[in-house]
Amino acid sequence: MGTLKIGCGSAVITPGLGAHLAGYFNERRATAVHDDLFARALVFDDGTTRAALLACDVICLPEEEVARVREAIETRTGLSGSSVMVSATHTHTGPQTRAFQLPEDAEPTREWLKTFPERAAGAVVEALEKMEEVQVYHGTAFEDRIAFNRRYRMKDGTVRTNPGYQNPDIVEPAGPIDPEVGVLSYTRADGTTKALFVHYTCHLDNVSGSEISADYPGYLAARLRERHKDQPFVFYAQGACGDINHCDFRSPYPRKGHEHSRWMGETLAGDVCEALRDLKPLESTPVAIASKIVPLPVREDVEPFATEAEVQAIRVGDVGFVSIPAEYFVEHQLDIKARSPFQRTFVCELANGWVGYVPTRKAFEENMRHVSWERMSGFDHMGYEVRSALSRGFAPGVGEALADAAVELLKSLR
């Protein structure tokens, strides 16, 4: 078995007050900073190949922003931009990253967008300055108390998104969740933990309001550093949460805000600590990278938002990381994991681009006869995700095409 070195680094990417916040249909501008936003990087080096993961506390990163970040990293470090997987955690209390959605009077946000690539690249610069030899261990916890499928079958035969708390017409959730809390521990030769990689699957939309916040991953990272004697670096990767959020519609009590976000983060921190009690070693090398541009099935009667998308896979020993540039339905993630040749596989949503919602073929069938392809001016409870996909010109099968490409890349690296 070869030797693996990793480096980890972070950079503050918090915008100034007045910046436009993303995630809702109504305009919001930042009035305060509750907690800072970060770009966090993990760099892997097996002596021959280097690859990096970069996760940013923003709602998404369009293809052009990913290109600017990769260019800044390559210029400052020499690491090829194509070797970096650039993802978003999907916080709804971060700045608007889609320039085309900004109004004319959005100078604070435009100024932030100009500086963002250099700021984010700083995390990779720091990581490369702190490379150390490590062994990789993995663990798993089960968490089904904080994430829920937000699409529900109703008594009238329809499927609705966020149908309301204790709605008497709810029959059952229309899809699963992925309750796995995936953990990788990168351990030095002296037994201390250098870094923790944590993967979970749930929308980051607890807080709302106009205060900038990283939402529950911020609490998760802070709490883990408090509880772990080594105070390791914590990297959070978002799973395929296109149809998953924190709302338990069986309950009469809607939960939201900073306190609920804190509870979710601290609950996940507890889960990670449980996983750390039973870690098992993993093959840690080689490091390898593959990517491809995937043609997307599109409708002929609507001008498509995108006709292709990048899917990337990074191998680090017996771990596969795969990027999907969309708000992806969780069933696709479960499918990719089931078909992957690696012992541990992590689907990173909203990575290397953004094409909007990508549902399953089943979800298209459930909602297409009930929703319009026209752009929405507000939330559509009848089938928000499917209507969003239709308005972008996507056809049924788009999610399956991305999943097949991801599995093909993973197999090619094995």
C-alpha positions in Angstrom: 0.0 0.0 0.0 1.3 3.5 -0.9 1.6 6.5 1.2 -1.1 9.2 1.3 -0.6 12.8 2.3 -3.4 15.2 2.9 -3.6 18.9 3.6 -6.5 20.9 4.9 -7.3 24.6 4.8 -10.1 27.1 5.1 -10.8 30.7 4.1 -13.5 33.1 5.2 -15.8 34.0 2.3 -18.4 36.1 4.2 -19.8 39.0 2.1 -20.5 42.5 3.4 -23.8 43.7 4.7 -26.3 44.6 2.1 -25.4 41.6 -0.1 -28.3 39.9 -1.7 -29.1 36.5 -0.1 -30.1 33.5 -2.2 -32.7 30.8 -1.9 -36.1 32.4 -1.8 -38.5 34.0 -4.3 -38.5 37.3 -2.3 -35.6 39.7 -2.2 -33.4 39.6 1.0 -30.4 41.6 1.8 -27.9 40.8 4.6 -28.5 42.8 7.7 -26.1 41.0 10.1 -23.5 38.2 10.2 -24.6 35.5 12.6 -21.7 33.3 11.8 -19.0 33.4 9.1 -19.1 31.5 5.8 -16.1 29.4 4.8 -14.5 27.7 1.9 -12.9 24.5 3.1 -10.4 22.3 1.2 -9.0 18.8 1.5 -6.0 18.0 -0.8 -4.9 14.4 -1.4 -1.4 13.4 -2.7 -0.2 9.8 -3.2 3.2 11.0 -4.5 2.2 10.9 -8.1 -1.3 12.5 -8.3 -2.9 15.3 -6.4 -6.6 16.0 -6.2 -8.7 18.3 -4.0 -12.2 18.8 -2.6 -13.3 22.3 -2.0 -16.7 23.0 -0.3 -18.1 26.5 -0.1 -20.8 27.9 2.2 -23.0 29.2 -0.6 -26.2 28.1 -2.2 -24.7 26.9 -5.5 -21.9 27.6 -7.9 -22.7 28.0 -11.6 -20.3 26.6 -14.1 -18.7 30.0 -14.8 -18.0 30.5 -11.1 -16.5 27.1 -10.8 -14.2 27.9 -13.7 -13.1 31.1 -12.1 -12.3 29.3 -8.8 -10.4 26.6 -10.6 -8.4 29.2 -12.5 -7.5 31.0 -9.3 -6.4 27.8 -7.7 -4.3 26.8 -10.7 -2.7 30.2 -10.9 -1.8 30.4 -7.2 -0.7 26.7 -6.6 0.0 25.0 -9.9 -2.6 22.4 -9.1 -4.6 21.7 -12.2 -8.1 23.1 -11.9 -9.5 19.9 -13.4 -8.2 18.1 -10.3 -10.4 20.1 -8.0 -14.0 19.2 -7.1 -15.7 22.5 -6.3 -19.0 22.1 -4.4 -21.6 24.2 -2.4 -23.1 23.3 0.9 -26.4 24.9 -0.2 -26.9 27.4 2.6 -30.0 29.6 2.0 -28.4 32.4 4.2 -25.5 33.1 2.0 -24.9 35.5 -0.9 -26.4 35.1 -4.3 -23.9 33.4 -6.6 -25.9 33.6 -9.8 -25.1 37.0 -11.3 -27.9 36.8 -13.8 -30.5 36.8 -11.0 -29.2 40.0 -9.4 -31.1 43.3 -9.8 -29.3 46.4 -11.0 -28.8 47.8 -7.5 -26.7 44.9 -6.3 -23.2 46.3 -6.1 -22.3 44.8 -2.8 -23.0 41.3 -4.2 -21.2 42.0 -7.5 -18.2 43.2 -5.6 -18.2 40.1 -3.5 -18.5 37.9 -6.6 -15.3 39.6 -8.0 -13.3 38.6 -4.9 -14.8 35.2 -4.2 -12.6 33.0 -6.5 -9.4 34.4 -4.9 -10.8 34.0 -1.4 -11.9 30.4 -2.0 -8.6 29.5 -3.6 -6.9 30.6 -0.4 -8.3 27.4 1.3 -6.4 25.2 -1.2 -3.3 27.4 -0.8 -3.4 26.8 3.0 -4.0 23.1 2.5 -1.0 22.6 0.3 1.2 24.3 3.0 0.1 21.8 5.6 0.5 18.4 3.9 1.0 15.4 6.3 1.1 11.6 5.9 -2.0 9.9 7.2 -3.9 6.7 7.3 -7.6 6.6 6.4 -10.3 5.1 8.6 -14.0 5.0 8.0 -17.2 4.8 10.1 -20.9 5.2 9.8 -23.8 6.4 11.9 -27.6 6.2 11.3 -29.6 9.4 11.6 -33.3 9.6 10.7 -34.5 12.2 13.2 -33.5 15.4 11.4 -34.1 14.8 7.6 -37.3 14.1 5.9 -38.4 13.5 2.3 -40.4 16.6 1.5 -42.6 15.1 -1.2 -45.8 13.4 0.0 -48.5 11.2 -1.5 -51.9 12.7 -0.9 -55.3 11.1 -0.6 -56.4 12.6 -3.9 -53.6 10.7 -5.7 -51.3 13.7 -6.2 -47.8 14.1 -4.9 -47.1 17.5 -3.3 -44.0 19.2 -1.9 -44.1 20.6 1.6 -47.9 20.0 2.0 -48.2 21.6 5.4 -47.8 20.4 9.0 -50.3 17.7 10.0 -52.2 18.0 6.7 -55.0 15.4 7.1 -54.7 14.5 3.4 -51.1 13.2 3.7 -50.8 9.5 3.1 -47.1 8.9 3.2 -43.7 10.2 2.0 -43.3 9.8 -1.8 -39.6 8.8 -1.5 -36.9 7.8 1.0 -34.1 9.6 2.8 -30.5 8.6 3.1 -29.9 8.3 6.9 -26.2 7.5 6.6 -23.8 9.8 8.3 -20.6 9.0 6.4 -17.3 9.6 8.3 -13.7 9.5 7.1 -10.9 10.0 9.7 -7.5 11.0 8.5 -5.0 9.9 11.2 -1.4 10.8 11.7 1.3 8.3 12.6 1.2 9.3 16.2 -2.5 8.4 16.4 -3.9 12.0 16.4 -6.7 13.0 14.0 -5.7 15.6 11.5 -9.1 15.9 9.7 -12.6 14.5 9.6 -14.7 14.3 6.4 -18.5 14.2 7.2 -21.2 13.5 4.6 -24.9 13.8 5.2 -28.0 14.6 3.1 -30.4 17.4 4.0 -31.3 20.9 2.7 -29.7 23.8 4.5 -32.8 26.0 5.0 -33.3 26.1 8.7 -32.6 29.7 9.4 -34.3 32.0 6.8 -34.3 35.7 7.7 -31.6 38.2 6.7 -28.7 37.1 8.9 -25.7 35.5 7.1 -25.1 31.9 8.4 -23.6 28.6 7.3 -26.6 26.8 8.9 -26.1 23.4 10.6 -22.7 22.5 9.0 -21.2 25.5 10.9 -22.5 24.2 14.2 -21.4 20.6 13.3 -17.8 21.7 12.6 -17.6 23.9 15.8 -19.1 21.2 18.0 -16.9 18.4 16.7 -13.8 20.5 17.3 -15.0 21.1 20.9 -15.7 17.5 21.6 -12.7 15.9 19.9 -9.5 16.1 21.9 -7.4 16.6 18.8 -9.6 19.5 17.5 -9.4 18.2 13.9 -10.2 20.1 10.8 -13.8 19.3 9.7 -14.9 19.1 6.1 -18.7 18.8 5.4 -19.9 17.5 2.1 -23.6 17.8 1.1 -25.4 14.8 -0.3 -28.2 14.6 -2.8 -30.9 16.6 -1.0 -33.1 17.8 -3.9 -36.1 16.3 -2.2 -34.9 16.2 1.4 -35.3 18.9 4.1 -35.6 19.3 7.9 -39.5 19.6 8.1 -41.3 16.8 9.8 -44.9 17.3 8.6 -46.2 14.7 11.0 -45.4 17.1 13.8 -47.7 20.0 14.9 -44.6 22.1 15.7 -42.7 23.7 12.8 -39.0 23.8 13.6 -36.7 26.5 12.2 -34.3 29.2 13.0 -30.8 29.2 14.6 -31.7 27.0 17.5 -33.0 24.3 15.2 -30.0 24.6 13.1 -27.8 24.3 16.2 -29.7 21.2 17.2 -29.2 19.6 13.8 -25.5 20.3 13.8 -25.0 19.1 17.4 -27.1 16.0 16.7 -24.9 15.2 13.7 -21.8 15.9 15.8 -23.0 13.3 18.3 -23.6 10.8 15.4 -20.0 11.4 14.2 -18.6 10.8 17.7 -20.5 7.5 17.7 -19.1 6.5 14.3 -15.6 7.3 15.6 -16.0 4.7 18.3 -15.8 1.9 15.7 -13.5 3.0 12.9 -12.1 0.6 10.4 -9.0 1.1 8.2 -9.4 1.8 4.5 -7.0 1.4 1.6 -5.7 4.9 1.2 -4.0 5.0 -2.2 -3.9 5.5 -5.2 -5.3 8.9 -6.0 -7.0 9.1 -9.4 -9.3 11.5 -11.2 -11.8 11.1 -14.1 -14.5 13.3 -15.5 -16.8 13.5 -18.5 -19.3 15.9 -20.1 -22.7 14.3 -20.0 -25.4 15.1 -22.6 -28.6 15.9 -20.8 -32.0 14.7 -22.1 -34.0 17.9 -22.9 -37.4 18.7 -24.2 -37.9 19.8 -27.8 -40.7 22.3 -27.0 -38.7 24.5 -24.5 -35.3 26.2 -24.9 -33.1 24.2 -22.4 -31.2 25.9 -19.6 -28.3 23.4 -20.2 -27.7 20.6 -22.6 -24.7 19.1 -20.9 -23.0 18.9 -17.5 -19.7 17.8 -16.0 -19.6 14.7 -13.8 -16.3 14.1 -12.0 -15.1 11.2 -9.9 -12.1 11.2 -7.5 -10.6 8.0 -6.1 -8.6 8.1 -2.9 -7.8 4.4 -2.1 -11.1 2.6 -1.5 -13.1 5.8 -1.4 -14.9 7.3 -4.4 -16.1 10.9 -4.4 -18.4 11.9 -7.2 -19.8 15.3 -8.3 -23.3 16.0 -9.5 -24.0 19.7 -10.6 -27.6 19.8 -9.5 -30.1 19.7 -6.7 -30.3 15.9 -7.1 -33.0 13.5 -5.8 -31.8 11.2 -3.1 -32.9 8.0 -4.9 -30.2 8.7 -7.4 -27.6 8.9 -4.7 -28.7 5.6 -3.2 -28.5 4.1 -6.7 -25.0 5.4 -7.3 -23.8 4.1 -3.9 -25.3 0.7 -4.6 -23.6 0.3 -7.9 -20.3 1.8 -7.0 -17.2 -0.5 -6.9 -15.7 1.3 -3.9 -16.2 0.4 -0.2 -17.2 3.9 0.5 -18.8 6.3 -2.0 -19.9 9.9 -1.4 -22.1 11.8 -3.8 -21.3 15.5 -3.6 -24.3 17.6 -4.7 -24.1 21.0 -6.4 -20.5 20.3 -7.4 -18.7 21.6 -10.5 -21.7 23.5 -11.7 -25.5 24.1 -11.2 -28.3 23.1 -13.5 -31.1 23.3 -11.0 -33.3 20.5 -9.8 -32.9 17.0 -11.3 -35.7 14.6 -10.2 -36.1 10.9 -10.8 -38.1 9.6 -13.8 -40.7 8.5 -11.3 -41.1 12.0 -9.9 -41.6 13.4 -13.4 -44.4 10.9 -14.0 -46.0 11.8 -10.7 -46.1 15.5 -11.4 -45.9 16.3 -15.1 -49.7 16.1 -15.6 -50.3 18.5 -12.8 -47.7 21.3 -13.3 -46.8 23.8 -16.0 -43.4 24.2 -17.7 -43.6 28.0 -17.2 -41.2 29.7 -14.8 -42.5 30.0 -11.3 -43.1 33.3 -9.4 -43.5 31.4 -6.1 -43.2 28.0 -4.4 -45.4 25.4 -6.2 -46.6 22.8 -3.6 -48.0 20.6 -6.3 -44.5 19.7 -7.6 -41.9 22.4 -7.2 -38.9 20.3 -8.1 -40.4 18.8 -11.2 -41.9 22.1 -12.4 -38.4 23.7 -11.9 -36.8 20.9 -14.0 -39.4 21.2 -16.7 -39.0 25.0 -16.9 -35.3 24.4 -17.5 -36.2 22.2 -20.4 -35.2 18.8 -18.9 -36.8 15.6 -19.9 -37.5 12.5 -17.9 -34.3 10.4 -17.6 -32.0 13.4 -17.0 -31.2 12.2 -13.4 -30.6 8.6 -14.5 -28.2 9.8 -17.2 -26.1 11.6 -14.6 -26.2 8.5 -12.3 -25.1 6.2 -15.1 -22.2 8.5 -15.9 -21.1 8.7 -12.3 -21.1 4.9 -11.9 -19.2 4.6 -15.2 -16.5 7.0 -14.0 -16.2 5.3 -10.6 -15.8 1.9 -12.3 -13.1 3.3 -14.6 -11.1 4.4 -11.6 -11.4 1.1 -9.9 
